[in-house]
Amino acid sequence: MIDFDGATDNQKVSWGNQASLSPNLLTIIAWIDFDSVTTAGAARIINQYDISPVPVTDRAWIVNLYVGSKVFFATSTTGVEENGVWTIPITTGTHCIAITFDFSSVTNNPVIYVDGASVVVTELITPTGTFPSGTANLSFSIGDTDLPADPYDPFDGRVLNCTIYNRILSSAEILDAYNSRLAIPNYYGLVFAPDLRGAAGGVGDGSALAAGNVVRDYINGASGVPAGSPVLRADTYLNYK
């Protein structure tokens, strides 16, 4: 798992441009351990962000921790950052967060699951216009974003696992993913699955990740580059062997 200390700005692992992570149909499943759910503003957790200057030209989305103990899912429409924002309440501890979204229309809403069950979603900003289809300026990261000047708070907690699909997984599939702790892997439509496990008792267990300690994506072999010295820890929650 990747451990973020909640104090170091721009602490992240970045895979750079990953166009495949902004499909028309999107499912994100992540096991996240929240040390704290209070923040003055917003703390980035998982980001497929448009790093070009405003106006936004590419299809971006983010998963944040938001003021008031909420998880925040946001999209961008052409020219406008975070034009489409939805939240759910969250508590400290380890949770499986799953988000599905259909980018075919701005009238669509995400379905969000916590620990295998769908929850009530509150819409903070209703998207208008159209979702962009471009991907040239995107950059994907776990932790902080790759924006040149990022005003957001550091995330305090751990990302134990993150998988992204180019289809809408059913509620039954999401419940299976939660109940099995990925013991029964689902590869259909999988476009991103980095190795965040760590090695129990190994050399890297509890060590800060430097720029040379890349985190490999299983699917396309892309290398995630750490910044800000997040810590690699052994994953016991998902019972990897």
Buried (B, 14 or more C-beta within 10 A) or exposed (E): BBBBBBEBEBBBBBBBBBBBBBBBBBBBBBBBBBBEBEBEEBBBBBBBBBBBEEEBBBBBBBBBBBBEBBBBBBBBBBEBBBBBBBBBEBEBEBBBBBBBBBBEEBEBBBBBBBBBEBBEBEEEEEBEEEBBEBBEBBBBBBBBBBBEEBEBBBBBBBBBBBBBBBBBBEBEBBBBBBEEBBEEEBEEBBBBBBEBBBEEEEEBEEBBBEEEBBBBBEBEEBBBBBBBBBBBBBBEBBEBE
